[in-house]
């Protein structure tokens, strides 16, 4: 099976600018391609991970990935998918975030120097975008863009009612210029990205054609969403990060172990390197039969992100959890300080807030009154139930939310 057929069979491809040319390129000789990552946080999340898996898949097929760290574009902020303007970061914050990305990405791709056969390499768009002169951009780049056409792009159109700053309006031009620069410097002929980047990718393809008279390609991939179309990788605590300090390996494992039955096969196809035939054989599984597939998904992703040792520990802990209802080692843990008892013993609502199992007291109260909370396997139905120090006889309490979410509280 060719790499292009593999991408299609796994349901990864969303849109392509030149389908036949892209298939020919990917199934032929080495192609230099790039994907951009704006440095908006100090860790990658699972949405980034999907892009890195795709880049790794193409590198294994003999192609050359350029990882573009958006040290310049992050100064402006991509309006795509945002109802409000992004928070402005300082140069120091952006460079710090880019360094964090650099370290994390090194796990997933085989890096070398530009021009080294088969090796991926890093570039930072701040190195060229920050040096551009305003008048030069207007004359040399802006002349190739139609404002009327830009206004029809979804990333712009969706923001017009609430307001789109002139700063953000320039983002498409900056990303398009990245493609032109990488084409000129490294012979890069393909840009890849999530499907929400379609308008920006088209902008780059058209800029290279107008400025250089050359045909380059763009391809977008399926976003990581649930069967209802909601973005995956979010919990009540926030995003699922690749940094173990932000999302511990056990928590990372449990997120994937607890995905909805309707999402597990799709996640296996999009995110893992398990043979597609093996995954397709699981498509007929239903109900409890899917538990093995979920466990395999969680193990594979935890192994890829955190290593085999952490994946094995998380797997053992999860199995103990389902068999015995408790886990003394790897469960997400919150330590209470003496301050928690200064104004009286904490209630179950206080504990739910402290652990992040509920975002507010109102939501915590709803969980308790609807029977969704247990402490040490005992259902708690009174929102004012309090827990003194004697309740921590073994040094900890275990709160269970629903059937599958566990959290340990220590003193």
Secondary structure, DSSP 8 states (H G I E B T S, - for coil): --HHHHHHHTT-EEEESSHHHHHHHHHSS--EEEEEEE--SSS-BHHHHHHHHHHHHHHHTT-EEEEEEETTGGGT---TT-SS------HHHHHHHHHHHHHHHTTTS-B--TT-TT-BEEEETHHHHTT--HHHIIIIIGGG--HHHHHHSHHHHTTTTT---HHHHTHHHHHHHHHHHHHHHH---EEEEEGGGHHHHHHHHHHHHHHH----EEEEE---B-TTS-BSSEETTEE-BSSTTTS-HHHHHHHHHT--TTTHHHHHHHH--S-HHHHHTTTT--GGGGHHHHHHHHHHHHHHHH-HHHHHHHHHHHHHHHHHS--SSSS-EEE--GGGGTTS-EEHHHHHHHHTSSSSHHHHHHHHHTT-EEETTEE---TT-EE-GGGGTTSEEEEEETTTEEEEEE-
